[in-house]
Amino acid sequence: MNNVYYERNLPHWQPPGGTFFLTYRLHGSIPMPTLHQIKQEIEAELSSIGKTLSGNALKEKKYEIQRRCFGKYDKALDENPNAPYWLRDDAVARQVIGSLQYCAEVYFHMWAFCIVPNHVHLLIRHREDAPLLCEILKKHKGYTERMCNALIGQHGKFWNRETFDHLVRNEVEFDRIVHYILNNPVKAKLVKSWQDWPYTYVHPDLL
């Protein structure tokens, strides 16, 4: 089993027991023209390197492109002037946190998370005896969609279906991602210090 599956736009590699950096967002939180442009740029780069590289060189270049793709994706979320921003509502954010805490009790070890107005960053270690990560995320997003829609009085899609996931490769990368998650509200100019953001968590072992 190669643990790779594909959704609409992204390949997903989710081996059991891996450590993952996950980002998922509210439905409609990135304008479609922006998404289309990012997808076209990444597809063009991947097509180009496939003609000139192979082996480890190709693997490393794909990793570099994935990081650059995520950077564009996250920048679009931070700079998007359009609604929705449901996650800035305290009750909605707390509902998502409660579901993450439940998942951390039964499915994975939670290292860090940050919930900002239109998206969530999460760093976890998946338990090998737990269901597939894609199934866990489907349950978490389905449950919180129902509960959060009830809180804000709407029906229909709450989350974007696809989750951006990245398998963490080493300790240096792990530390960089923890720093990135904690400082996301600062980068988005929501607070001056990460400790001031109420919807951020970091495991005590990392402090």
DRENLUMZA-405926 format. One line per 2 residues: number of its first residue (from 1); their letters; for each residue x, y, z of N, C-alpha, C. Coordinates in Angstrom, 3 decimals. Layout:
# residues N
NUM) A) X Y Z X Y Z X Y Z ~ ... .
This chain:
# residues 207
1) MN) 0.852 -1.214 0.000 0.000 0.000 0.000 0.871 1.241 0.000 ~ 0.675 2.160 -0.940 1.538 3.324 -1.015 0.995 4.528 -0.263 .
3) NV) -0.215 4.424 0.246 -0.805 5.477 1.073 -0.945 6.808 0.336 ~ -1.007 6.759 -0.982 -1.199 7.970 -1.767 -2.596 7.946 -2.367 .
5) YY) -3.315 9.063 -2.235 -4.586 9.180 -2.934 -4.710 10.597 -3.446 ~ -5.654 10.818 -4.353 -5.796 12.127 -4.971 -7.207 12.653 -4.766 .
7) ER) -7.276 13.962 -4.504 -8.562 14.639 -4.518 -8.591 15.559 -5.734 ~ -9.355 16.625 -5.651 -9.585 17.437 -6.837 -8.316 18.069 -7.397 .
9) NL) -7.470 18.598 -6.519 -6.326 19.360 -6.994 -4.977 18.840 -6.526 ~ -4.931 18.123 -5.395 -3.663 17.805 -4.759 -3.452 16.310 -4.569 .
11) PH) -2.189 15.841 -4.691 -1.867 14.482 -4.259 -1.697 14.458 -2.748 ~ -2.060 13.356 -2.103 -1.967 13.255 -0.650 -1.231 11.964 -0.292 .
13) WQ) -0.149 12.106 0.459 0.613 10.952 0.930 0.474 10.912 2.437 ~ -0.241 9.917 2.957 -0.579 9.878 4.376 -0.262 8.521 4.998 .
15) PP) 1.017 8.150 5.128 1.364 6.868 5.745 0.977 6.840 7.216 ~ 0.403 5.746 7.706 0.027 5.641 9.124 1.228 5.883 10.032 .
17) GG) 1.006 6.611 11.112 2.064 6.872 12.072 2.922 8.078 11.743 ~ 2.647 8.740 10.614 3.446 9.894 10.219 3.110 11.144 11.014 .
19) TF) 4.012 12.115 10.962 3.778 13.437 11.539 3.390 14.364 10.396 ~ 2.264 15.064 10.559 1.702 15.850 9.462 1.429 17.298 9.855 .
21) FL) 1.720 18.176 8.907 1.312 19.571 8.987 0.094 19.718 8.085 ~ -1.037 20.083 8.670 -2.310 20.156 7.952 -2.836 21.583 7.935 .
23) TY) -3.411 21.970 6.811 -4.093 23.261 6.706 -5.420 23.032 5.997 ~ -6.504 23.479 6.614 -7.805 23.404 5.955 -8.535 24.717 6.178 .
25) RL) -9.427 25.047 5.253 -9.981 26.400 5.201 -11.491 26.392 5.023 ~ -12.091 27.538 5.261 -13.518 27.698 5.040 -13.837 27.668 3.544 .
27) HG) -15.002 27.135 3.233 -15.462 27.104 1.851 -15.587 28.532 1.322 ~ -14.987 28.775 0.159 -15.072 30.094 -0.466 -14.045 31.091 0.035 .
29) SI) -13.099 30.650 0.840 -12.155 31.591 1.453 -11.010 32.010 0.543 ~ -10.847 31.355 -0.598 -9.902 31.804 -1.620 -10.669 31.957 -2.932 .
31) PM) -10.584 33.108 -3.574 -11.305 33.294 -4.849 -10.871 32.266 -5.892 ~ -11.811 31.800 -6.678 -11.527 30.775 -7.674 -10.443 31.194 -8.675 .
33) PT) -10.419 32.440 -9.159 -9.332 32.820 -10.076 -7.950 32.652 -9.453 ~ -7.835 32.939 -8.152 -6.556 32.778 -7.458 -6.170 31.314 -7.380 .
35) LH) -7.124 30.455 -7.020 -6.861 29.017 -6.969 -6.450 28.477 -8.336 ~ -7.139 28.926 -9.364 -6.841 28.467 -10.717 -5.435 28.869 -11.131 .
37) QI) -5.037 30.088 -10.786 -3.702 30.566 -11.128 -2.620 29.757 -10.414 ~ -2.808 29.507 -9.107 -1.841 28.717 -8.344 -1.709 27.322 -8.944 .
39) KQ) -2.843 26.703 -9.261 -2.834 25.352 -9.825 -2.094 25.316 -11.151 ~ -2.331 26.295 -12.009 -1.673 26.334 -13.311 -0.156 26.478 -13.156 .
41) EI) 0.267 27.354 -12.243 1.691 27.589 -12.036 2.391 26.330 -11.529 ~ 1.754 25.637 -10.570 2.358 24.436 -10.009 2.405 23.314 -11.047 .
43) EA) 1.330 23.135 -11.796 1.302 22.091 -12.826 2.376 22.335 -13.882 ~ 2.608 23.589 -14.234 3.627 23.910 -15.223 5.021 23.561 -14.695 .
45) EL) 5.281 23.871 -13.433 6.579 23.549 -12.840 6.795 22.048 -12.751 ~ 5.778 21.317 -12.309 5.903 19.865 -12.175 6.133 19.203 -13.532 .
47) SS) 5.447 19.685 -14.551 5.622 19.138 -15.892 7.028 19.382 -16.406 ~ 7.575 20.548 -16.092 8.907 20.913 -16.563 10.000 20.062 -15.926 .
49) IG) 9.937 19.876 -14.604 11.011 19.140 -13.930 10.966 17.657 -14.256 ~ 9.782 17.147 -14.585 9.661 15.739 -14.930 10.417 15.371 -16.191 .
51) KT) 10.732 16.366 -17.001 11.444 16.123 -18.251 12.957 16.171 -18.069 ~ 13.424 16.739 -16.963 14.860 16.957 -16.802 15.473 16.297 -15.575 .
53) LS) 14.643 15.905 -14.595 15.161 15.362 -13.348 14.615 13.961 -13.090 ~ 15.313 13.214 -12.245 14.852 11.890 -11.840 15.438 11.564 -10.472 .
55) GN) 14.959 10.474 -9.858 15.509 10.015 -8.584 15.357 11.028 -7.463 ~ 16.377 11.130 -6.611 16.336 12.030 -5.455 16.248 13.490 -5.864 .
57) AL) 16.890 13.840 -6.982 16.834 15.226 -7.447 15.400 15.624 -7.779 ~ 14.659 14.717 -8.416 13.260 14.988 -8.735 12.428 15.072 -7.458 .
59) KE) 12.693 14.177 -6.514 11.964 14.168 -5.247 12.170 15.467 -4.486 ~ 13.409 15.940 -4.415 13.701 17.173 -3.696 13.088 18.387 -4.389 .
61) KK) 13.099 18.391 -5.710 12.505 19.509 -6.435 11.000 19.544 -6.244 ~ 10.355 18.366 -6.225 8.913 18.324 -5.975 8.600 18.861 -4.585 .
63) YE) 9.456 18.520 -3.620 9.264 19.025 -2.260 9.368 20.547 -2.230 ~ 10.339 21.086 -2.950 10.505 22.546 -3.024 9.280 23.202 -3.648 .
65) IQ) 8.752 22.593 -4.705 7.567 23.139 -5.371 6.356 23.066 -4.452 ~ 6.232 21.967 -3.704 5.114 21.845 -2.766 5.162 22.957 -1.720 .
67) RR) 6.352 23.242 -1.191 6.494 24.317 -0.210 6.103 25.658 -0.815 ~ 6.510 25.887 -2.052 6.188 27.152 -2.706 4.688 27.249 -2.973 .
69) CF) 4.085 26.116 -3.334 2.632 26.073 -3.533 1.906 26.445 -2.249 ~ 2.348 25.837 -1.130 1.713 26.143 0.142 1.872 27.617 0.489 .
71) GK) 3.052 28.187 0.217 3.271 29.600 0.512 2.282 30.497 -0.220 ~ 2.010 30.186 -1.478 1.049 30.971 -2.252 -0.366 30.782 -1.707 .
73) YD) -0.671 29.555 -1.369 -1.989 29.193 -0.824 -2.244 29.926 0.490 ~ -1.250 29.906 1.384 -1.427 30.529 2.689 -1.440 32.046 2.584 .
75) KA) -0.661 32.600 1.677 -0.672 34.044 1.462 -2.044 34.504 0.992 ~ -2.652 33.709 0.103 -3.991 34.047 -0.387 -5.009 34.041 0.749 .
77) LD) -4.850 33.117 1.702 -5.760 33.066 2.849 -5.570 34.281 3.761 ~ -4.323 34.637 4.009 -4.036 35.761 4.909 -4.443 37.104 4.309 .
79) EN) -4.344 37.213 2.980 -4.594 38.506 2.331 -5.975 38.607 1.706 ~ -6.763 37.541 1.752 -8.065 37.539 1.107 -9.005 38.546 1.766 .
81) PN) -9.497 39.539 1.027 -10.398 40.532 1.612 -11.851 40.083 1.651 ~ -12.119 38.876 1.150 -13.502 38.416 1.039 -13.899 37.532 2.210 .
83) AP) -15.198 37.531 2.526 -15.749 36.602 3.506 -15.691 35.194 2.908 ~ -15.884 34.141 3.698 -16.326 34.179 5.103 -15.157 34.189 6.094 .
85) YW) -15.489 34.653 7.295 -14.536 34.640 8.405 -15.211 34.067 9.641 ~ -15.913 32.965 9.476 -16.695 32.403 10.568 -15.842 32.032 11.774 .
87) LR) -14.579 31.700 11.568 -13.757 31.199 12.670 -13.304 32.294 13.637 ~ -13.604 33.541 13.340 -13.297 34.594 14.313 -14.371 34.681 15.396 .
89) DD) -15.502 33.995 15.175 -16.545 33.898 16.198 -16.060 32.951 17.291 ~ -16.087 33.409 18.542 -15.523 32.628 19.644 -16.197 31.265 19.775 .
91) AV) -17.519 31.219 19.690 -18.229 29.952 19.850 -17.871 28.971 18.737 ~ -17.709 29.483 17.523 -17.353 28.627 16.387 -15.927 28.090 16.559 .
93) AR) -15.001 28.970 16.907 -13.615 28.540 17.109 -13.522 27.509 18.231 ~ -14.274 27.720 19.309 -14.242 26.772 20.436 -14.835 25.421 20.046 .
95) QV) -15.804 25.440 19.148 -16.376 24.183 18.671 -15.327 23.367 17.908 ~ -14.563 24.044 17.070 -13.499 23.372 16.324 -12.426 22.853 17.274 .
97) IG) -12.056 23.660 18.261 -11.053 23.239 19.240 -11.523 22.003 19.997 ~ -12.787 21.990 20.398 -13.320 20.842 21.116 -13.237 19.563 20.301 .
99) SL) -13.510 19.651 18.999 -13.422 18.484 18.141 -11.967 18.034 17.977 ~ -11.053 18.968 17.867 -9.631 18.623 17.772 -9.147 17.937 19.046 .
101) QY) -9.615 18.416 20.177 -9.220 17.801 21.444 -9.734 16.369 21.539 ~ -10.938 16.141 21.058 -11.471 14.781 21.031 -10.620 13.890 20.120 .
103) CA) -10.311 14.390 18.932 -9.496 13.617 17.996 -8.127 13.300 18.593 ~ -7.599 14.242 19.367 -6.288 14.028 19.991 -6.345 12.953 21.072 .
105) EV) -7.510 12.689 21.601 -7.655 11.639 22.612 -7.707 10.250 21.987 ~ -8.202 10.159 20.759 -8.440 8.823 20.180 -7.696 8.538 18.875 .
107) YF) -7.258 9.570 18.147 -6.721 9.347 16.808 -5.277 9.787 16.601 ~ -4.853 10.850 17.283 -3.506 11.357 17.026 -2.970 12.139 18.227 .
109) HM) -1.651 12.353 18.201 -1.001 13.196 19.198 -0.942 14.611 18.623 ~ -1.426 15.590 19.358 -1.501 16.959 18.853 -0.326 17.783 19.385 .
111) WA) 0.484 18.247 18.449 1.630 19.071 18.823 1.290 20.554 18.873 ~ 0.534 21.035 17.904 0.219 22.470 17.864 -0.943 22.717 16.910 .
113) FC) -1.675 23.801 17.168 -2.663 24.258 16.195 -2.855 25.754 16.336 ~ -3.415 26.326 15.296 -3.806 27.732 15.318 -5.046 27.883 14.458 .
115) IV) -6.061 28.520 15.008 -7.305 28.783 14.283 -7.401 30.282 14.063 ~ -7.346 30.698 12.814 -7.505 32.112 12.463 -8.819 32.264 11.699 .
117) PN) -9.247 33.491 11.367 -10.620 33.691 10.897 -11.107 32.829 9.743 ~ -10.219 32.413 8.832 -10.730 31.636 7.691 -10.014 30.308 7.447 .
119) HV) -9.081 29.927 8.342 -8.429 28.634 8.155 -7.815 28.117 9.446 ~ -7.372 26.858 9.397 -6.789 26.170 10.553 -5.452 25.574 10.156 .
121) HL) -4.431 25.755 11.003 -3.158 25.064 10.875 -3.052 24.060 12.012 ~ -2.563 22.857 11.711 -2.533 21.784 12.703 -1.298 20.917 12.484 .
123) LI) -0.597 20.591 13.575 0.564 19.712 13.525 0.299 18.522 14.437 ~ 0.298 17.316 13.875 -0.066 16.117 14.636 0.878 14.961 14.310 .
125) RH) 0.872 13.961 15.182 1.461 12.666 14.856 0.333 11.648 14.840 ~ 0.094 11.070 13.709 -0.991 10.115 13.513 -0.664 8.803 14.223 .
127) RE) -1.631 8.215 14.915 -1.432 6.927 15.566 -1.577 5.805 14.549 ~ -0.643 4.866 14.587 -0.634 3.801 13.593 -1.874 2.916 13.666 .
129) DA) -2.473 2.792 14.846 -3.652 1.938 14.988 -4.955 2.699 14.751 ~ -4.858 3.971 14.392 -6.050 4.793 14.143 -6.515 4.620 12.704 .
131) PL) -7.740 5.038 12.387 -8.186 5.025 10.994 -7.267 5.876 10.122 ~ -7.396 5.749 8.812 -6.622 6.570 7.897 -6.846 8.046 8.201 .
133) LC) -5.807 8.832 8.017 -5.906 10.254 8.332 -7.006 10.940 7.533 ~ -7.166 10.560 6.265 -8.225 11.170 5.459 -9.602 10.893 6.041 .
135) EI) -9.784 9.720 6.647 -11.070 9.384 7.265 -11.288 10.184 8.546 ~ -10.227 10.365 9.318 -10.325 11.178 10.546 -10.712 12.607 10.203 .
137) LK) -10.053 13.174 9.207 -10.348 14.549 8.810 -11.769 14.679 8.277 ~ -12.234 13.674 7.560 -13.612 13.706 7.051 -14.613 13.738 8.202 .
139) KH) -14.370 12.933 9.236 -15.259 12.922 10.400 -15.209 14.255 11.149 ~ -13.993 14.747 11.370 -13.822 16.011 12.089 -14.491 17.172 11.341 .
141) KG) -14.272 17.255 10.053 -14.833 18.358 9.285 -16.340 18.218 9.132 ~ -16.823 16.966 9.005 -18.264 16.759 8.903 -18.987 17.143 10.179 .
143) YT) -18.425 16.722 11.315 -19.045 17.043 12.603 -19.032 18.548 12.862 ~ -17.872 19.179 12.676 -17.787 20.617 12.963 -18.591 21.438 11.969 .
145) ER) -18.739 20.942 10.755 -19.582 21.647 9.792 -21.026 21.719 10.292 ~ -21.543 20.598 10.769 -22.923 20.582 11.277 -23.073 21.480 12.500 .
147) MC) -22.136 21.375 13.429 -22.239 22.139 14.671 -22.025 23.635 14.443 ~ -21.062 23.984 13.623 -20.781 25.399 13.376 -21.877 26.048 12.533 .
149) NA) -22.421 25.317 11.571 -23.541 25.852 10.800 -24.723 26.164 11.710 ~ -24.952 25.306 12.702 -26.043 25.551 13.645 -25.773 26.816 14.454 .
151) LI) -24.521 27.045 14.813 -24.167 28.223 15.604 -24.359 29.524 14.826 ~ -24.038 29.499 13.534 -24.120 30.739 12.758 -25.416 30.848 11.958 .
153) GQ) -26.260 29.816 12.040 -27.561 29.878 11.392 -27.513 29.773 9.882 ~ -26.647 28.898 9.380 -26.603 28.719 7.928 -26.655 27.226 7.602 .
155) HG) -26.853 26.923 6.316 -26.848 25.548 5.826 -25.839 25.460 4.686 ~ -25.457 24.255 4.356 -24.555 24.077 3.228 -23.109 23.912 3.645 .
157) KF) -22.200 24.141 2.704 -20.784 23.900 2.919 -20.184 24.903 3.898 ~ -19.442 24.373 4.839 -18.722 25.208 5.798 -17.222 25.173 5.497 .
159) WN) -16.688 23.960 5.343 -15.270 23.781 5.010 -15.081 23.536 3.520 ~ -13.946 23.957 3.013 -13.520 23.473 1.712 -13.202 21.985 1.850 .
161) RE) -13.557 21.213 0.848 -13.416 19.758 0.960 -11.963 19.324 1.161 ~ -11.057 19.916 0.406 -9.686 19.423 0.388 -8.839 20.030 1.509 .
163) TF) -7.956 19.213 2.063 -7.015 19.634 3.093 -5.605 19.611 2.514 ~ -4.835 20.651 2.781 -3.438 20.659 2.375 -2.651 19.921 3.444 .
165) DH) -2.038 18.776 3.092 -1.295 18.012 4.084 0.158 17.847 3.650 ~ 1.046 17.856 4.633 2.475 17.723 4.363 3.087 16.780 5.384 .
167) LV) 3.766 15.740 4.925 4.448 14.796 5.794 5.760 15.419 6.262 ~ 5.904 15.596 7.576 7.096 16.232 8.145 8.257 15.244 8.093 .
169) RN) 9.397 15.684 7.576 10.489 14.770 7.267 11.570 14.682 8.347 ~ 11.772 15.736 9.118 12.856 15.709 10.097 12.608 16.735 11.199 .
171) EV) 13.492 16.754 12.191 13.317 17.616 13.356 13.446 19.093 13.005 ~ 14.347 19.408 12.098 14.515 20.807 11.694 13.228 21.340 11.078 .
173) EF) 12.639 20.540 10.198 11.373 20.935 9.573 10.257 21.023 10.616 ~ 10.240 20.085 11.542 9.242 20.088 12.613 9.303 21.398 13.393 .
175) DR) 10.489 21.806 13.799 10.652 23.046 14.569 10.219 24.262 13.757 ~ 10.541 24.266 12.474 10.145 25.384 11.614 8.626 25.491 11.525 .
177) IV) 7.955 24.349 11.426 6.495 24.348 11.305 5.842 24.803 12.597 ~ 6.359 24.370 13.742 5.820 24.837 15.026 5.899 26.359 15.093 .
179) HY) 7.049 26.910 14.739 7.223 28.367 14.744 6.242 29.028 13.786 ~ 6.058 28.421 12.622 5.149 28.981 11.621 3.719 29.018 12.145 .
181) IL) 3.265 27.919 12.743 1.898 27.851 13.264 1.676 28.892 14.351 ~ 2.590 28.953 15.294 2.408 29.871 16.424 2.391 31.326 15.975 .
183) NN) 3.169 31.637 14.957 3.287 33.032 14.536 2.350 33.408 13.397 ~ 1.462 32.495 12.994 0.530 32.823 11.924 -0.370 34.018 12.246 .
185) PV) -0.930 34.121 13.463 -1.750 35.300 13.770 -0.939 36.598 13.762 ~ 0.344 36.506 14.083 1.213 37.692 14.040 1.448 38.092 12.589 .
187) KA) 1.756 37.112 11.745 1.971 37.374 10.325 0.733 37.970 9.673 ~ -0.452 37.512 10.126 -1.711 38.022 9.586 -2.128 39.345 10.228 .
189) KL) -1.284 39.870 11.131 -1.508 41.164 11.796 -2.759 41.164 12.668 ~ -3.036 40.009 13.283 -4.167 39.904 14.202 -3.755 40.255 15.632 .
191) VK) -2.503 39.953 15.975 -1.940 40.276 17.283 -0.461 40.588 17.098 ~ 0.158 41.146 18.154 1.586 41.452 18.088 2.452 40.312 18.604 .
193) SW) 1.877 39.457 19.462 2.604 38.324 20.011 1.733 37.090 19.931 ~ 2.306 35.926 19.586 1.491 34.727 19.415 0.768 34.344 20.693 .
195) QD) 1.360 34.676 21.859 0.724 34.327 23.132 -0.599 35.069 23.337 ~ -0.820 36.143 22.580 -2.049 36.935 22.738 -3.227 36.373 21.944 .
197) WP) -2.969 35.404 21.072 -4.062 34.854 20.258 -4.765 33.737 21.031 ~ -6.077 33.829 21.231 -6.770 32.859 22.095 -6.986 31.480 21.495 .
199) YT) -6.780 31.334 20.192 -7.098 30.064 19.539 -5.827 29.376 19.025 ~ -4.781 29.431 19.839 -3.506 28.793 19.530 -3.171 27.795 20.638 .
201) YV) -2.612 26.664 20.232 -2.174 25.648 21.200 -0.799 25.134 20.808 ~ 0.059 24.912 21.812 1.311 24.238 21.596 1.525 23.267 22.753 .
203) HP) 1.957 22.061 22.445 2.159 21.050 23.488 3.190 21.538 24.494 ~ 2.960 21.329 25.788 3.892 21.811 26.813 5.323 21.327 26.603 .
205) DL) 5.518 20.149 26.020 6.875 19.633 25.794 7.672 20.483 24.811 ~ 6.980 21.325 24.041 7.662 22.141 23.040 8.003 23.533 23.538 .
207) L) 7.554 23.868 24.728 7.816 25.197 25.280 9.138 25.230 26.046 .
